[in-house]
C-alpha cells in the first residue's frame, strides 16, 4: 500500500459527460502528479500540483483540468468526454525535494 | 528528446534465471531513473531507482546498471520467481520538468516454473 488513495476505483459514463477523479496524497507529501495510462499511449504525465499551485503541465487536453485543495487532496476534472478518454488515471505523490513518486491504485474510466 | 525507449516488449524467463530489461534515453538533463513494477489492476509500485553519478545499485534481487556515456540503463532481476511476473516500466525525470516522470513503454515479464 503506497499510502496514496484514489476514488472512485471504477467509473463508467457516456460521451459528452463530465467526471471528477479524486486523489489524496501520502501524509506529508505536498506534490501530486496525475498520469494517464492507455494501451496506445502508455503512461503519460498530465499535470503536477505542489502545495496548491500548478507546477508542471504535460500533454493535458484543454477539456481536462485539475486543482489541489488546502488539505492537499487533488481533483482531476474531465469534461466533454470522448471514447478515447477511456483509460486508467493514476495520481502519484511526492515529498518536498524528493524525487520518488508513489502511485495510487488508479481510477479506471470507461466512456461508452 | 523526452523519450525513454524500453526493450524488450515482452520477456519469458525460467524460474531461477536472470531477467534483463533495457532502457535508453536522449535527454542529458534527466537526473533520476526509477523502475516501477505493475501488476494487473494495480498502480505502478516503485521498485528501485538510481542517480547518474552511480553506475550500479542493488536492492535484494534487483540491480540497476547505469551507463551514463551510452545513455542507457537496465534492470536485472536475479533468481527470477513466478511472483515477479508483472509489467516493468523504466522512467526518467529532470528537475527542469518539475520532476515529472517520462516512462518507457513497459516490458511484460513472465517467469515460468
Interface residues (C-beta under 8 A of the other chain):
Chain A: X2 X4 X31 X33 X35 X42 X43 X44 X45 X48 X50 X55 X56 X58 X90 X92 X94 X99 X100 X101 X102 X103 X104 X105 X106
Chain B: X32 X34 X36 X42 X43 X44 X45 X46 X49 X89 X91 X93 X97 X98 X99 X100 X101 X102 X103 X104 X105 X106
